[in-house]
Amino acid sequence: MVTTADLVGGIMQHVFETLYTFGDGLTIVPLLAESDAVVGDGGRRLTIKLREGVKFHDGSVMTSADVLASLNRWREVSDRGKTGWAYITAATAPDAHTVVLTLKDPYAPLLALLSLNNNAMAITPASNQAAPMTRFIGTGPYVLKERRADQWVILQRFADYTPRTDPKNGYGGKRTAYIEEIRFVPVPDPNTRVEGMLSGQFDYSESLPTAALARLRGQTKVAPYLVKDFGYPVFSLNNKAGVLSNMKMRQALLAALDMDEILKAAFGTPEMYTARGSMYPPGLRFHSMEGADAYNQKNPAKARQLAAEAGYKGEPIRLLTTTQFDYYYNMALVATEQWKKAGLNIDMQVVDWATLLARRNNPALYELSTVGAPFLAEPSLTFTAGSERPGYWSSEAKDRVVGAFNAEMDMAKRTAMWPEVQKLIYTEVPYIKVGDQGTLRATSTRLKGIQPGAWSYFWDAWVER
Amino acid sequence: MLSFVARRLLGMLAVLAFVALGVFVIARVMPGDPATILVGDNASPEAAARMRASLGLDEPMPVQFAIWLWHLLRGDLGQSIFLGEPVLTLLAQRAEPTTALTLMALTVAIAIALPAGILAAILRDTAADRAILTFSMLGASIPSFWLGLLFISWFAVGQGWFPVSGYGPPGADFLERMRFLLLPAIVLGIVNAALITRFTRNAMLDVLHEDFILTCRAKGLPGWSVVMKHAFRNAFIPILTVLGLALALLMGGAIVTETVFALPGIGNLVVSAVLRRDYPVIQGALLVIAFVYVSVNLAIDLLYAVIDPRVRLR
């Protein structure tokens, strides 16, 4: 899959399946793989056993040849595929239901890469590897029936779906498609989405404005719900060029901020946010408070001091933000004022999302930008990722600490190593986490079985008559 | 007359050539590019660069323009980068909701504005005149997105008279689709009626003070005949100009209203294309909109001649 857009991943996860997926608490569980990957040769070999008899939408049965072909296609078309293939030296199939990946170095995030539904390592028949894809043949519980641009995407239940037999576990385990047809309808205006829910035109809607919470509550036909720890907005700092390439300056930026004020401006009601320094909320494997005392310092005097130590002379600091996501804009607005109080000369540039993305790709054009991410099972896939990505975090300490974390294949040991990574993030400040953000969604009261999660899915859900 | 039409057609071609160059340049000088959007916000600059190359966007600008122009001259507007369909097909799909919405909204606007404007002119400086002027001022000041949301809340959610948004479910027939346009057409009609009302009133007032109206009255013609047959016909030229402008603007897509009502019209297409820098769609759609605009203007100019014999003589 070419795009990393969550919208596409969220819809197509019904059509395409991956070798692995995310279980409860952001664990990694098998989906088209039969079982957990067997790690050998000091983490340099992954043996993946495939499920047998899994049917594609075209009626053919999945074998290791399809997986190998899909792996190769993933390398060609997908950025995450290229990340993974930087470590994979060979992919072979000893038999029809086994795939062996040989790695040049142990690389723990690979399994998470094979699990993600965006930029996904989607398994499609070996005979269907055209890029761009013209026939959308997956193994998922739904078949792509029709897509009309800006009007609808229609998915239809796949009658021959081959479900797993183990119990449901997050996105993994047994999947049952009860609903005959799912229609995804784009409604660009958030307030219109609210009205659509209230009128009963839709059964599910997401990214609803927080201001609508009161109106949606107390309705008989609508059930609003908050996904409390949906993701986290950050200020991504340009570590490579300009004044913020100086670590002391980045620490100054962090010291000045009052996150409570920023979050209130960005998300309004306290139900929608939590001021929390841990990179992961409680209940998830990587939750830790290590280093988090540097979060929410509210200390402009210290910031001024750090900036002086960095030799800062009032050079403009270009902050990229956008009104296309109002919380980014509000967050930037309040933070700018706080930074100005600390004597930092912030030049806030409000641009559209497309411009922001393009400028971030050139380290000469900005100092920091507002971005965000959902909580992913693998920390190294977001802001601690490669030094070639916007943010451009690169340091000797990062190579050592994050390198060791990524090379450890044992999950228990990795969990124990994460606090050190988090501590490094609060020392070198490659980015500034603002807090945990919730998101408001709603279902009609007749739609049952929807699980709150990063990407809503509609297998295991049903409509009551 | 024939040379008039020929001159106008030539002018139209010149305008379109200028627009073609303009939209190409405007699309390309916008910061950001479709490749970055296509690979998503989690992708690396290298991934964006690879995508750019595969889309042919790494070619020099004049080369890209020449390629586009070459295809354009053969009637090919290119293919959407995001939607994977020819731009012409996309525009054709969206022409129905936009055209239908325009005609319905204009009907609503005319039904409100002409009687209101004429009435206000006849009853000049009375309470009725002031009420009409106040309402038209209100209509011109209300943002259409707000009026749209208000009407959705009242009439679609509250009363259930209209659907909230969209352009009908898959397989909806023409009448069903038109039902989805009623509410947005009323909103657009009201917003457009405001301006037309004021124009109608002013145009009528100008004519009602002319000597020939006095003559008509002195001849003992009935009041309605003076107003409708003599005054209104003469006042209609400036009104027609405003109607033409409104028609052309609406055909270019009622962007805000289409977004609020999630209508798959031309305006929606252009906005989403701009936001994701879908160059072929931006260029193609703007060019077609410009074409519609100048065509409507030409048609209006020709209509003057039909309505007012004096124009024909010039």
Interface residues (C-beta under 8 A of the other chain):
Chain A: V2 T3 T4 A5 D79 K82 N118 N119 P132 E146 R148 A149 D150 Q151 W152 I154 R183 V185 P186 V187 P188 D189 N191 T192 E195 G196 L198 S199 Q201 Q324 V351 D352 W353 A354 T355 L356 L357 A358 R359 N361 N362 V371 A373 L381 T382 G386 E388 R389 P390
Chain B: M30 P31 G32 D33 T36 I37 L38 V39 G40 D41 N42 A43 S44 P45 E46 A47 A48 M51 S80 L83 G84 E85 L90 Q93 F145 L149 I152 S153 A156 V157 G160 P163 V164 S165 G166 Y167 P169 P170 T259 V260 F261 A262 P264 N268 L269 S272 L275 R276 R277
